Amino acid sequence: MPLIRGVLVSYCGLTCEFCRAYSGMGGRCRGCDAHAEECEFAKCVRRKGVVTCLSCAEFPCRLHREGFEWESEELGKVAWKPFSDVLLEYFSRLSRRVEERASGNSGSS
């Protein structure tokens, strides 16, 4: 799992303290690397060669909007969608503003 400015950040973009898997195990989680073969976010990040989903140009993508189901020994079956639709919409708007500023457009949305 990436360490960014001293904080462990999961592949999907959550910090451990806000992760349902981590909190569901009372802080005894083995970390994302222990689930990297089952986690679609981890597979995607590794395939694209980015640090976390947050550093991907396509974030938030379909996988973040839809999530996925996986199963682990520790947690059983998990429906994994780390961010709410409201937060994903915020990220999308923020990304559009950054792109507009980078291209020199000052359009508002």
N, C-alpha and C positions, 0 to 999 in steps of 0.2 A: 504494500500500500504506500502511496506517495506521502511524504512528509513535506508540507508546504508551510513555511514560516513557523515551524515548530508544532504544527497541528497535523495529526493524521487525517487524511482525506480519502474517502473511499473512491473506488473507480467511478461510481455513479455520481459522485459530487457531494455526498453527505459527509459531515464530520462524525466521528464515532459516537459522540455524546447524543446526536440526534438520530442515530440509526436504530430502527426497530429490532434488528437482529442483535445488536450489541446490548441494548437495554433489556431485551427479552431474555438475555442470558445473564443478567445481573453484572454486566461488565466483564464476563469471563469469555467473551468471544475470541476466537482464534484469528480474527481479522479476515479481510476480503481475500487475501491470498489463499486461505484455506478453502475457499469456495469458488476460486477463479475458474475452474472447469465447468461449474454449473451456472455461473452468473453470466447472463447475456451482456451486461454492461462491461464486465471485466474482459470478456472475449472481444467485444467491439473495440474497447480502448487499446488492447494489445494489438489487434489487427491494424488499427489506424496509426499506431505509434504515438499516441498522445498520453499525457500524464493522467488526466481524469476527463470525464465527459465535459466538465466545465471549460476545459481548454480546447475542445473540439469546435471547429467552425460550424458544424451542423447542429450544435446544442441550442435549444432542446429539439430532439428528433422524435420520430415516430415511437421508438422504443421507450423514451421517457413519457410520452403522452399515453401510451397503452400499457406499459409495464409488461411483466411476464410472470409466469408461475414456475417455481422450482421447489425442490424438496431436499432437505438436509437431515442428517441424523439428529442434530441438536434441536432444530426448530420444527421439524415436520414439513408440511406443505406450506409454502409462503407465496402470497400474491405480492410481487415486488413492484411497487411504483413509488419511488422515494419522494417525489415532489407533487404537491397539489396542482390542480389545473390552474388555479389563480396564480401561483408562483411561476408556473411554466409560461403563462401569458405575460407576466411581468418580465421574465427573462427574454422572451421573444421581442417585446417592445424595446427593451434596453438594447438588445442586439441590433435592431433596426436603426435606433438612434446613433449608435456607434458607427454603423456602416454609412449612414447619411453624413455624419460629420467627417468621416474619413474620405468620402468622395466629394466633399465640399458643398453638399446640398444642406439646406437648413430647413427642410420640410418638417412639419410637425405632424404627429399622429396621436 
